[in-house]
Amino acid sequence: MKASVLHITARYFKSLGHAKRLEIITILQGHSLTVNQIAQMTGLRQATVSQHLMILKKNDLVLSTKNGKEIYYTLSSRPYIELLTLINNLTRSKPVEDTEPTVIDPICHMHLTPSTSDHTMEYDGVRHYFCGKGCLKEFSALHKGVL
């Protein structure tokens, strides 16, 4: 393999080598989101999300499109989604089943599966699944007086 290809590959993996950037990319799978939406879902500050998105965009992992005053971010291509799925399956003790039910985050309404959600909460006898820590915190705050 050519040295230039190896350097490009290393650059991609370096940009993926941060847990929060991986979380952002995971959240972007199948979605087009603004910085504010990503900040809400991850629980990160808006400036921090912007910095991570700048790195991901610089390395061609995400694309941005302006719609009115808002800038929406999406994954740049299907192979990244497939790569993330492969990495997710390699790092989990049990691969995600195709037949696993889809659940919906009650805050941001993202579709996910129980095995891909690291943030859950039992409320009123029902297990709720969240895309990230930010949505879990918002749900907890909304139901604080009720819990």
Secondary structure, DSSP 8 states (H G I E B T S, - for coil): --HHHHHHHHHHHHHT-SHHHHHHHHHHTT--B-HHHHHHHHT--HHHHHHHHHHHHHTTSEEEEEETTEEEEEES-HHHHHHHHHHHHHHSSS---TT---EE-TTT--EE-GGG--EEEEETTEEEEESSHHHHHHHHHHTTTT-
